[in-house]
Each structure stands twice: as structure tokens, then as C-alpha cells.
Amino acid sequence: MDSRASTVAELVAARWGDHRPGLRCEDRALTHHEAAAGAAARAALLADLLPPDAEPHLGVLLDNTPEFLLWLGAAALAGAAVAGVNSTRRGAELARDILHTECRILVTERTHLPLLRGLDLPGVRVLVTDAEEYADLLAPYADAHPDASRATPRDRFLLYFTSGSTGAPKAALCSQGRLAAAGRSLAGQFELGRRDVHYLCMPLFHGNAVIAGWAPALVTGAGVALRRRFSASRFLPDVRRHGATYFTYVGRAIQYVLATEPGPDDRDNPLRLGFGTEAGAVDAAAFERRFGVRLVEGYGSSEGGAAVQWSPGTPPGAVGRAAPGLVVLDPESREECPPARFDAAGRLLNGDEAIGELVNQGPSPFEGYWRNPAAEAERRRGGWYWTGDLFYRDADGYLHFAGRTDDRLRVDGENLAAAMIENILARYEGAAAVAVYAVPDPVTGDQVMATIAGTFDPEGFARFLLAQPDLGTKMAPRFVRVVARMPVTATNKIHRAALRKEGPRCADPVWWRPPGEGAYRLLTREDLEHAEGPPAPTRGPSPVRRQGLEPRTR
């Protein structure tokens, strides 16, 4: 492990002369030396292309290809910063991301050129990595050597967009020093080494793949294997083909892998560890049973302002112990929330007072947002870093994730943890994926709604709920939306904002449990009006017809 390097540039340059396999993608393979040489050539080209009066920013609109990592290395050597451009963005939103981060160079490939058609991108030069002209541009720099002397730990290196539920995405900043430190921390925590192979199947425009996957590989000299886009069916074949020993994940990727057809040789694979978020205790246990691979659920805010590390002894369902400075606060009083209390069945008894926002009152590595002082001020209220995530703390000091602040559920005056309800519903045999969120109650507060991807038997589901000892009396979903596939964002996180916005007024079948009843029945227009209360006065068509979201009936 390289424990001396303080910049990403130094880590890239250290691979010069290392002729072991370093980078694999489909049928292409590069040694560590070839990857360092490729980064050096692109760094020299970048230095000549960037206008002297411009911010040293380049946008990368690529799938997970070797070119993406080569340009990350090039930016590090050149003291420049990379803005990972989300390929699921379209039109004005896509243009806004590129222009907001002041990218004067945009690296892309032919498959993404249609996304740029018709966009007004003044002053932006587009490089197409699979075009003939690209090879001609690089040719004069073929003999460049990696020189890390231009970079400092304070140099801006990443501008990565965080996915918020409202407003335009914010570009969080990450310096070379912070990324190098994150790589060292993860490599040490998981005992990663140069013989490991890191499988990166999450999109590189997102912080997870770069910070949790690429950075520790740079630190240890491990190999990297890329999947152009995540594929559940190709996950195990890729792992075996490349000899992958470590992978990262976010969102519902684990659920999709578990939904593939089991095989008798699933445990015949070289993996030893997966690290990520949002798999849930049920799916993590199922993954280990099927593939023989331990998953470690971690927590780290996208902006780097707070992190919770798993350690041996962490109880199921918890993320880890609260490090010094990390507290769970009531956002209104700013007082620390009391520890959570549970009954013998594991039900949270005092969610109303125990659930609060995770706040870092100690030193924070948060480096801000690009050109967004209002968002920075919201994060740094009162000199503390407010994560925007809900947690509760048990009596032993372990933290339990309860969802985002905008996913808060308040039912009959009681705060509920969406994540806890999801973990319970994930046990339902017909559920391949589950999302829990709040919809308005006609009187006050919220009602619980769940979306289930998979099969749904209303009678069997009602029996299932009664059999769960840790399901509180207010946790049972009022509405259950049934979908063939869970709507997700580009990073495989459930698209909760879209689900919450539609609520029960959607095109999918919705089952509901009327107040005072235990059975579920298919939601009708009359049921919907009863469940939501009297509609607000409107002009024109009713909300259901106006949105084209007539509930189905059978």
C-alpha cells in the first residue's frame, strides 16, 4: 500500500513501470504502466487544450470505459478537475450540468452524441474518444511521462453531482488530498491489497465507484475491472472472468443480482467482499448465503461531511458506532435525541423522540459545492455539518439509518423510520424490491405507502404483516403499489421523489387497506377520494384525469 502519496497524481504516477494487469474492460486489457502512460498523454493534451483563463474543468460523458479512468488520471496529473456527467440527463438539464461546472472540454463517445444534439454549449470543445480524429490528437503526446509535481492535495479534483429530490443537482467538491485519504482509509479498513481486483459496475460519474472503488485500487496497486453499464445477469460471469475479489454497490443493485436465476455453482467465485449502501439486512444475508460473499453496509454522505464505519460486533440492521462528533439531533430544538428503545420483538418504541438528523459537530472534510453558497450554508448550519439523513442511536451507541429527511413519515403523531419498515417488508416472499414513503393523510400527518416490485397476493400479504413480530401497529402500509420493476435513478437508487409525487394516483395497480380493516383490496376512484379526503377546489379536469393516472380496476 502506498501510504506516502498525498495526491491522486502521485498514486497515478506510481504505477509507471508496473507491468502487471491493471485495467480490464470487456476484451480490452491494459497494464498499470500502460494506464499511467495513457493518463500522462491525456494530461499533456489537456494542458494544451484548456484556455489559460478558464477553470481547469473537464466534463466526462462516458459509460464505464477505460477512457473514463484514463481521463481521471489525466486530470489528476494536470491539476484539473473532472465533472462526471450523468448520461441519463437530457436536454436543458444536461446542458445546465455541463455549463454550471464550467467545463471547457467535454469527453464523450459516439453513442452519447445524440444527447448533445441541439444543445447550446458555448465555448465547450467536444472530444469523441472513438472517433478517428481523437487518435490523431493524442499521437503527439505518446511519449509523455507522468509528472505528479503539478498537483497539490488542495487541488480540486472531482465535481460530482448529488442526487437531490428537489431542485437542480448540486456539484459537490472533492480535492486530490481527500480522495487519496479516502482510498487509504478503505484499503486499510478492508485489508485490500495489490493482488485484489476491484469490480466497478456502478457508474463512474457517481462518487461511489470513484471514491470507494477506484481510489483504494490506486492506493494498493490493485487491478480494476469495468462493466460498461450495470448488468445483473452479467455480474457473476464478469466476476469470474476478471477474478474480481471486491466490488462496490449502491441502491438496489444487490436486489437485481439476487433476482437472477440461482445456479448450483453460485458460490464458486473469487469475491470476498462487497461494500456499499442500501442493500438492507435481509438482502445482505441472502447474498452471503447464495454467493458466500459478505456485504458491508457503510454510510458516508455524498459530500464527505460525515461517515460511519462498520466494525466487528455491529448488530444486524445497524451501520456502525457513532464516531466522536457524530450525534443525532432534533432538527427543531437542536437537542440530542435520546437512545432508541425496543421491545422484545425488536419494535422501536420511541421513534417520535429517537429519530433525528445525523449531524457532525466535529471536524468535517466537507469541501463545499461548486457555485452554490446557499446549499453550503444549509449544510453548515451553526458551524456543524447537517447530513440530511435520519438516524436513531441504540443504547450501545450503534447508529441505525432511518431514511432521508424528506422521507420522514409521521403517522398519528409518531415518527417512523422508512428504512426499518422496508427491511421488514423485504421479507415478503413476493418482493424483489421494496420502497416505503409517506403520502398525505386527509386529516393530518402521513399515511404509509409501499411500492413492491414482484408478485403480490393481498390475502397472503395481510397474513405476512400479522406474522412480523417487529412490525409496529402504525407501520403497516395503507397503500401498496405493485410494479414489474422498481423505478430507479441512474445510480440504481430507488426514485423515491417520483413515487412520492405520484402517490396512489398512478397507472400501476394499487391495493389499499381501509381504516379499521386488516384486508387489502384494489383501489378504485371512489376509494381514492375517500382515502385522500375531499379534493381541493380545481378548475378543469380532476387531478386523476388531468395527469392521465386513472387507477386500474379489475
TAMO-V981037 format. One record per residue. N is the residue number from 1. PSI is psi in whole degrees, 0 to 359 (none if undefined). OMEGA is omega in whole degrees, 0 to 359 (999 if undefined). Layout:
BEGIN
n=N psi=PSI omega=OMEGA
n=N psi=PSI omega=OMEGA
END
This chain:
BEGIN
n=1 psi=137 omega=178
n=2 psi=98 omega=183
n=3 psi=358 omega=183
n=4 psi=331 omega=186
n=5 psi=132 omega=179
n=6 psi=356 omega=178
n=7 psi=158 omega=174
n=8 psi=325 omega=180
n=9 psi=317 omega=179
n=10 psi=322 omega=179
n=11 psi=321 omega=178
n=12 psi=312 omega=182
n=13 psi=331 omega=182
n=14 psi=342 omega=181
n=15 psi=354 omega=176
n=16 psi=129 omega=181
n=17 psi=358 omega=179
n=18 psi=108 omega=188
n=19 psi=19 omega=172
n=20 psi=159 omega=175
n=21 psi=131 omega=185
n=22 psi=324 omega=187
n=23 psi=123 omega=182
n=24 psi=140 omega=174
n=25 psi=116 omega=182
n=26 psi=240 omega=183
n=27 psi=6 omega=182
n=28 psi=141 omega=179
n=29 psi=137 omega=176
n=30 psi=144 omega=172
n=31 psi=167 omega=175
n=32 psi=320 omega=180
n=33 psi=315 omega=180
n=34 psi=324 omega=178
n=35 psi=318 omega=178
n=36 psi=321 omega=178
n=37 psi=319 omega=178
n=38 psi=321 omega=177
n=39 psi=320 omega=180
n=40 psi=318 omega=179
n=41 psi=317 omega=180
n=42 psi=328 omega=176
n=43 psi=319 omega=178
n=44 psi=319 omega=176
n=45 psi=317 omega=181
n=46 psi=318 omega=180
n=47 psi=327 omega=180
n=48 psi=333 omega=185
n=49 psi=329 omega=184
n=50 psi=126 omega=176
n=51 psi=142 omega=184
n=52 psi=337 omega=182
n=53 psi=7 omega=185
n=54 psi=156 omega=170
n=55 psi=140 omega=181
n=56 psi=65 omega=183
n=57 psi=139 omega=171
n=58 psi=142 omega=176
n=59 psi=144 omega=178
n=60 psi=111 omega=179
n=61 psi=79 omega=184
n=62 psi=155 omega=166
n=63 psi=182 omega=178
n=64 psi=84 omega=179
n=65 psi=163 omega=176
n=66 psi=327 omega=181
n=67 psi=325 omega=180
n=68 psi=311 omega=181
n=69 psi=326 omega=177
n=70 psi=323 omega=179
n=71 psi=330 omega=171
n=72 psi=314 omega=177
n=73 psi=321 omega=179
n=74 psi=315 omega=179
n=75 psi=319 omega=179
n=76 psi=313 omega=181
n=77 psi=327 omega=183
n=78 psi=356 omega=184
n=79 psi=29 omega=181
n=80 psi=177 omega=181
n=81 psi=146 omega=180
n=82 psi=130 omega=170
n=83 psi=111 omega=177
n=84 psi=119 omega=186
n=85 psi=124 omega=183
n=86 psi=117 omega=184
n=87 psi=356 omega=175
n=88 psi=354 omega=177
n=89 psi=154 omega=185
n=90 psi=154 omega=169
n=91 psi=228 omega=184
n=92 psi=327 omega=179
n=93 psi=319 omega=179
n=94 psi=315 omega=179
n=95 psi=319 omega=180
n=96 psi=316 omega=181
n=97 psi=317 omega=182
n=98 psi=315 omega=183
n=99 psi=324 omega=181
n=100 psi=322 omega=180
n=101 psi=6 omega=173
n=102 psi=46 omega=178
n=103 psi=122 omega=177
n=104 psi=345 omega=175
n=105 psi=134 omega=175
n=106 psi=117 omega=179
n=107 psi=125 omega=182
n=108 psi=189 omega=178
n=109 psi=166 omega=188
n=110 psi=327 omega=182
n=111 psi=338 omega=181
n=112 psi=357 omega=181
n=113 psi=324 omega=177
n=114 psi=333 omega=178
n=115 psi=334 omega=184
n=116 psi=349 omega=184
n=117 psi=127 omega=177
n=118 psi=357 omega=180
n=119 psi=142 omega=177
n=120 psi=104 omega=183
n=121 psi=72 omega=183
n=122 psi=135 omega=177
n=123 psi=6 omega=182
n=124 psi=122 omega=176
n=125 psi=130 omega=183
n=126 psi=126 omega=173
n=127 psi=126 omega=182
n=128 psi=113 omega=192
n=129 psi=338 omega=179
n=130 psi=26 omega=174
n=131 psi=153 omega=182
n=132 psi=324 omega=183
n=133 psi=334 omega=183
n=134 psi=314 omega=179
n=135 psi=323 omega=179
n=136 psi=322 omega=179
n=137 psi=320 omega=184
n=138 psi=336 omega=188
n=139 psi=315 omega=182
n=140 psi=346 omega=185
n=141 psi=14 omega=187
n=142 psi=332 omega=183
n=143 psi=12 omega=181
n=144 psi=144 omega=176
n=145 psi=146 omega=179
n=146 psi=126 omega=179
n=147 psi=111 omega=184
n=148 psi=3 omega=187
n=149 psi=342 omega=182
n=150 psi=345 omega=187
n=151 psi=148 omega=174
n=152 psi=160 omega=179
n=153 psi=333 omega=183
n=154 psi=350 omega=183
n=155 psi=133 omega=175
n=156 psi=132 omega=182
n=157 psi=319 omega=180
n=158 psi=140 omega=165
n=159 psi=96 omega=186
n=160 psi=134 omega=186
n=161 psi=132 omega=175
n=162 psi=142 omega=182
n=163 psi=108 omega=176
n=164 psi=164 omega=181
n=165 psi=340 omega=179
n=166 psi=153 omega=176
n=167 psi=174 omega=180
n=168 psi=147 omega=178
n=169 psi=145 omega=179
n=170 psi=141 omega=179
n=171 psi=103 omega=179
n=172 psi=148 omega=183
n=173 psi=143 omega=175
n=174 psi=125 omega=181
n=175 psi=167 omega=177
n=176 psi=320 omega=181
n=177 psi=319 omega=181
n=178 psi=320 omega=181
n=179 psi=318 omega=179
n=180 psi=319 omega=179
n=181 psi=320 omega=178
n=182 psi=319 omega=178
n=183 psi=317 omega=179
n=184 psi=319 omega=182
n=185 psi=313 omega=182
n=186 psi=320 omega=179
n=187 psi=320 omega=178
n=188 psi=319 omega=182
n=189 psi=321 omega=185
n=190 psi=7 omega=179
n=191 psi=48 omega=177
n=192 psi=150 omega=183
n=193 psi=181 omega=186
n=194 psi=342 omega=179
n=195 psi=354 omega=179
n=196 psi=160 omega=172
n=197 psi=120 omega=182
n=198 psi=121 omega=179
n=199 psi=116 omega=181
n=200 psi=99 omega=180
n=201 psi=351 omega=174
n=202 psi=151 omega=186
n=203 psi=136 omega=182
n=204 psi=346 omega=176
n=205 psi=354 omega=179
n=206 psi=149 omega=185
n=207 psi=330 omega=185
n=208 psi=308 omega=185
n=209 psi=322 omega=182
n=210 psi=311 omega=186
n=211 psi=315 omega=185
n=212 psi=344 omega=183
n=213 psi=303 omega=184
n=214 psi=316 omega=185
n=215 psi=311 omega=178
n=216 psi=332 omega=176
n=217 psi=321 omega=177
n=218 psi=318 omega=183
n=219 psi=317 omega=186
n=220 psi=344 omega=187
n=221 psi=22 omega=178
n=222 psi=160 omega=175
n=223 psi=161 omega=179
n=224 psi=133 omega=175
n=225 psi=132 omega=185
n=226 psi=145 omega=168
n=227 psi=122 omega=185
n=228 psi=313 omega=173
n=229 psi=147 omega=183
n=230 psi=135 omega=177
n=231 psi=118 omega=179
n=232 psi=321 omega=183
n=233 psi=335 omega=180
n=234 psi=358 omega=185
n=235 psi=303 omega=184
n=236 psi=317 omega=176
n=237 psi=320 omega=178
n=238 psi=314 omega=181
n=239 psi=315 omega=181
n=240 psi=318 omega=183
n=241 psi=319 omega=185
n=242 psi=357 omega=182
n=243 psi=36 omega=184
n=244 psi=138 omega=180
n=245 psi=345 omega=186
n=246 psi=141 omega=176
n=247 psi=161 omega=176
n=248 psi=157 omega=181
n=249 psi=158 omega=171
n=250 psi=162 omega=174
n=251 psi=223 omega=188
n=252 psi=22 omega=180
n=253 psi=320 omega=181
n=254 psi=319 omega=179
n=255 psi=321 omega=181
n=256 psi=323 omega=177
n=257 psi=318 omega=179
n=258 psi=335 omega=181
n=259 psi=351 omega=177
n=260 psi=161 omega=183
n=261 psi=122 omega=179
n=262 psi=150 omega=176
n=263 psi=157 omega=181
n=264 psi=341 omega=183
n=265 psi=24 omega=183
n=266 psi=328 omega=182
n=267 psi=355 omega=177
n=268 psi=80 omega=180
n=269 psi=159 omega=183
n=270 psi=359 omega=182
n=271 psi=144 omega=172
n=272 psi=345 omega=183
n=273 psi=140 omega=169
n=274 psi=140 omega=183
n=275 psi=129 omega=180
n=276 psi=203 omega=182
n=277 psi=154 omega=169
n=278 psi=15 omega=175
n=279 psi=322 omega=182
n=280 psi=152 omega=185
n=281 psi=322 omega=182
n=282 psi=312 omega=181
n=283 psi=326 omega=177
n=284 psi=318 omega=178
n=285 psi=319 omega=179
n=286 psi=323 omega=180
n=287 psi=318 omega=180
n=288 psi=321 omega=178
n=289 psi=318 omega=186
n=290 psi=316 omega=187
n=291 psi=353 omega=181
n=292 psi=27 omega=185
n=293 psi=127 omega=178
n=294 psi=134 omega=173
n=295 psi=135 omega=176
n=296 psi=116 omega=177
n=297 psi=121 omega=179
n=298 psi=174 omega=174
n=299 psi=131 omega=173
n=300 psi=128 omega=178
n=301 psi=145 omega=183
n=302 psi=328 omega=183
n=303 psi=354 omega=178
n=304 psi=9 omega=185
n=305 psi=344 omega=181
n=306 psi=146 omega=178
n=307 psi=147 omega=177
n=308 psi=125 omega=182
n=309 psi=135 omega=172
n=310 psi=146 omega=176
n=311 psi=157 omega=178
n=312 psi=137 omega=182
n=313 psi=352 omega=177
n=314 psi=125 omega=183
n=315 psi=156 omega=178
n=316 psi=136 omega=179
n=317 psi=344 omega=179
n=318 psi=158 omega=180
n=319 psi=318 omega=181
n=320 psi=181 omega=179
n=321 psi=151 omega=176
n=322 psi=121 omega=177
n=323 psi=162 omega=178
n=324 psi=132 omega=180
n=325 psi=339 omega=180
n=326 psi=124 omega=181
n=327 psi=159 omega=175
n=328 psi=116 omega=186
n=329 psi=148 omega=167
n=330 psi=119 omega=185
n=331 psi=333 omega=182
n=332 psi=310 omega=182
n=333 psi=340 omega=185
n=334 psi=22 omega=175
n=335 psi=151 omega=180
n=336 psi=136 omega=180
n=337 psi=145 omega=178
n=338 psi=161 omega=179
n=339 psi=152 omega=178
n=340 psi=146 omega=175
n=341 psi=141 omega=183
n=342 psi=152 omega=173
n=343 psi=184 omega=185
n=344 psi=335 omega=181
n=345 psi=358 omega=180
n=346 psi=8 omega=179
n=347 psi=136 omega=176
n=348 psi=121 omega=186
n=349 psi=335 omega=186
n=350 psi=45 omega=181
n=351 psi=328 omega=182
n=352 psi=324 omega=182
n=353 psi=339 omega=185
n=354 psi=332 omega=183
n=355 psi=127 omega=178
n=356 psi=187 omega=181
n=357 psi=137 omega=177
n=358 psi=126 omega=184
n=359 psi=137 omega=175
n=360 psi=108 omega=180
n=361 psi=356 omega=180
n=362 psi=196 omega=177
n=363 psi=136 omega=183
n=364 psi=132 omega=177
n=365 psi=6 omega=179
n=366 psi=126 omega=184
n=367 psi=7 omega=173
n=368 psi=180 omega=176
n=369 psi=152 omega=179
n=370 psi=120 omega=175
n=371 psi=45 omega=180
n=372 psi=70 omega=183
n=373 psi=329 omega=180
n=374 psi=317 omega=179
n=375 psi=323 omega=177
n=376 psi=317 omega=181
n=377 psi=324 omega=178
n=378 psi=322 omega=179
n=379 psi=328 omega=188
n=380 psi=36 omega=183
n=381 psi=130 omega=177
n=382 psi=20 omega=181
n=383 psi=2 omega=178
n=384 psi=160 omega=177
n=385 psi=115 omega=179
n=386 psi=119 omega=189
n=387 psi=334 omega=188
n=388 psi=9 omega=181
n=389 psi=143 omega=180
n=390 psi=138 omega=178
n=391 psi=167 omega=163
n=392 psi=154 omega=186
n=393 psi=130 omega=179
n=394 psi=178 omega=186
n=395 psi=339 omega=180
n=396 psi=4 omega=177
n=397 psi=7 omega=178
n=398 psi=141 omega=182
n=399 psi=139 omega=179
n=400 psi=128 omega=181
n=401 psi=135 omega=182
n=402 psi=5 omega=178
n=403 psi=181 omega=177
n=404 psi=159 omega=179
n=405 psi=327 omega=179
n=406 psi=3 omega=173
n=407 psi=11 omega=182
n=408 psi=136 omega=175
n=409 psi=130 omega=176
n=410 psi=105 omega=186
n=411 psi=122 omega=181
n=412 psi=42 omega=177
n=413 psi=6 omega=182
n=414 psi=134 omega=175
n=415 psi=132 omega=179
n=416 psi=151 omega=178
n=417 psi=112 omega=181
n=418 psi=319 omega=182
n=419 psi=323 omega=179
n=420 psi=318 omega=179
n=421 psi=319 omega=179
n=422 psi=318 omega=180
n=423 psi=327 omega=178
n=424 psi=313 omega=182
n=425 psi=337 omega=179
n=426 psi=345 omega=178
n=427 psi=343 omega=182
n=428 psi=128 omega=189
n=429 psi=327 omega=183
n=430 psi=357 omega=187
n=431 psi=117 omega=170
n=432 psi=332 omega=177
n=433 psi=150 omega=183
n=434 psi=140 omega=171
n=435 psi=137 omega=178
n=436 psi=136 omega=183
n=437 psi=169 omega=183
n=438 psi=142 omega=167
n=439 psi=152 omega=187
n=440 psi=141 omega=171
n=441 psi=142 omega=182
n=442 psi=340 omega=180
n=443 psi=298 omega=180
n=444 psi=152 omega=177
n=445 psi=214 omega=187
n=446 psi=163 omega=165
n=447 psi=151 omega=181
n=448 psi=128 omega=174
n=449 psi=142 omega=178
n=450 psi=143 omega=169
n=451 psi=130 omega=181
n=452 psi=125 omega=172
n=453 psi=122 omega=182
n=454 psi=217 omega=180
n=455 psi=152 omega=185
n=456 psi=124 omega=174
n=457 psi=110 omega=187
n=458 psi=319 omega=179
n=459 psi=317 omega=179
n=460 psi=325 omega=179
n=461 psi=318 omega=178
n=462 psi=319 omega=177
n=463 psi=321 omega=178
n=464 psi=315 omega=181
n=465 psi=317 omega=181
n=466 psi=334 omega=184
n=467 psi=356 omega=182
n=468 psi=110 omega=186
n=469 psi=336 omega=183
n=470 psi=11 omega=177
n=471 psi=113 omega=180
n=472 psi=163 omega=185
n=473 psi=338 omega=181
n=474 psi=6 omega=184
n=475 psi=337 omega=185
n=476 psi=132 omega=183
n=477 psi=135 omega=171
n=478 psi=321 omega=181
n=479 psi=144 omega=175
n=480 psi=113 omega=176
n=481 psi=134 omega=183
n=482 psi=123 omega=182
n=483 psi=157 omega=177
n=484 psi=324 omega=180
n=485 psi=136 omega=183
n=486 psi=131 omega=175
n=487 psi=131 omega=183
n=488 psi=163 omega=175
n=489 psi=182 omega=181
n=490 psi=340 omega=180
n=491 psi=20 omega=177
n=492 psi=19 omega=172
n=493 psi=145 omega=180
n=494 psi=135 omega=182
n=495 psi=75 omega=186
n=496 psi=325 omega=181
n=497 psi=319 omega=179
n=498 psi=318 omega=179
n=499 psi=315 omega=182
n=500 psi=322 omega=181
n=501 psi=319 omega=180
n=502 psi=323 omega=182
n=503 psi=217 omega=180
n=504 psi=352 omega=179
n=505 psi=77 omega=184
n=506 psi=172 omega=183
n=507 psi=350 omega=180
n=508 psi=159 omega=175
n=509 psi=136 omega=178
n=510 psi=128 omega=176
n=511 psi=147 omega=180
n=512 psi=158 omega=180
n=513 psi=107 omega=181
n=514 psi=151 omega=179
n=515 psi=134 omega=179
n=516 psi=357 omega=181
n=517 psi=156 omega=179
n=518 psi=345 omega=184
n=519 psi=151 omega=177
n=520 psi=142 omega=175
n=521 psi=161 omega=183
n=522 psi=134 omega=183
n=523 psi=132 omega=175
n=524 psi=174 omega=178
n=525 psi=318 omega=180
n=526 psi=319 omega=177
n=527 psi=318 omega=183
n=528 psi=317 omega=179
n=529 psi=325 omega=178
n=530 psi=317 omega=184
n=531 psi=326 omega=183
n=532 psi=352 omega=182
n=533 psi=180 omega=181
n=534 psi=133 omega=180
n=535 psi=151 omega=175
n=536 psi=148 omega=179
n=537 psi=133 omega=179
n=538 psi=162 omega=172
n=539 psi=138 omega=180
n=540 psi=199 omega=184
n=541 psi=159 omega=177
n=542 psi=158 omega=182
n=543 psi=322 omega=182
n=544 psi=310 omega=182
n=545 psi=326 omega=182
n=546 psi=324 omega=182
n=547 psi=358 omega=182
n=548 psi=33 omega=186
n=549 psi=47 omega=178
n=550 psi=124 omega=178
n=551 psi=142 omega=178
n=552 psi=152 omega=172
n=553 psi=158 omega=180
n=554 psi=none omega=999
END
